[in-house]
Amino acid sequence: MDIDTEPIPRTPPRPRRIRTAAPLTAVLAAAALAAGPVAASAVPGDGRTGGGKPTVVLVHGAFADASGWDEVVRRLESEGYDVIAPANPLRGLTNDSTYIAGVLRSIKGPIVLAGHSYGGAVISEAAAGNPNVKALVFVSALVPDRGETLAALGAKFPAAQLSGVQRTVPYRDAAGSGVDIYIRDASFHSVFAADLPAAQARLMAAEQRPIAMTAFTERATGAAWRTVPSWALVATEDHAINPALERYEARRAGSHTVEVDSSHVAMISHPDAVTRLIREAAASTAAPAAATSGAPALADTGWRETVLTAIGGIAGAALIMGGVFLALARKSRG
């Protein structure tokens, strides 16, 4: 920000002792106030309170848990982001989106919300009407519109291999009964995670979390992508969701789109690409603030920000001290 200052009038030097009306510590304190508080972003690791970084929320999909985001979480946290990867209940679109919406309401400040697979449908509904959600990221995801079921959305294109390798298991709980869907263990590697080692895929198959069949028959009641900017990753080797469907959803939502030669679990097999996409979405949340202030956006580089803050403090101190000495000199002459 440019500071307009009037030129200080020059007077002949006079051998006069000038007493300061306040100790130097007070002057420096005033200079610090003029320069503003030290930027909290100089201390990395707290995206909600420093550096203007949003909190990143990562929502997993069906047949999986939050550990699928492990490598993405590590990368984002190393860059100073706060990251939350809550458990998606997988009990139905209405239930799951209501739960995730509650998680979002507990977070202060801007949010970048990412969803994988069925998690895309959950975040689109959960974010509807929440002004803190500034960007959506869909990773090989299902992204329904309002009033649309996932079954109807999937029927727009030829079915992927997943549809032929599912097994159903009836269940009962305190809320009643229903049907859970699993992927058959023998097909899990080829359909869900073909670009991961076979041993890793076997472990994921054994630990898979089923999804209630109602998740595919309930109508979406919200579509946050209609009002919130979105980014999408299309996994071109996806055998769980047809890549053509992923491209269609991205075009419909007007998403910033990248394509990666990946299986369905791009966040595991290509964590750098997924992290990069989330980082792009996060960077977009800082752009309006930079434009409003009239100052260019600076990369969060730690040492550079500290140096700039120090320079601002020195400049502020010089202006204030100059003003103090001038006022005292005039008073002394009077």
Salt bridges, closest charged atoms under 4 A:
GLU71 OE2 - ARG74 NH1 2.47
GLU71 OE1 - ARG75 NH1 2.95
GLU79 OE2 - ARG279 NH2 2.78
ASP82 OD2 - ARG48 NE 3.08
ASP145 OD2 - ARG226 NH2 2.63
GLU148 OE2 - LYS156 NZ 3.75
GLU148 OE1 - ARG252 NH2 3.08
ASP180 OD1 - ARG91 NH2 2.77
ASP195 OD2 - HIS270 ND1 3.91
ASP238 OD2 - HIS264 ND1 2.81
GLU259 OE2 - ARG247 NE 2.60
ASP272 OD1 - ARG75 NE 2.61
ASP300 OD2 - LYS53 NZ 3.37
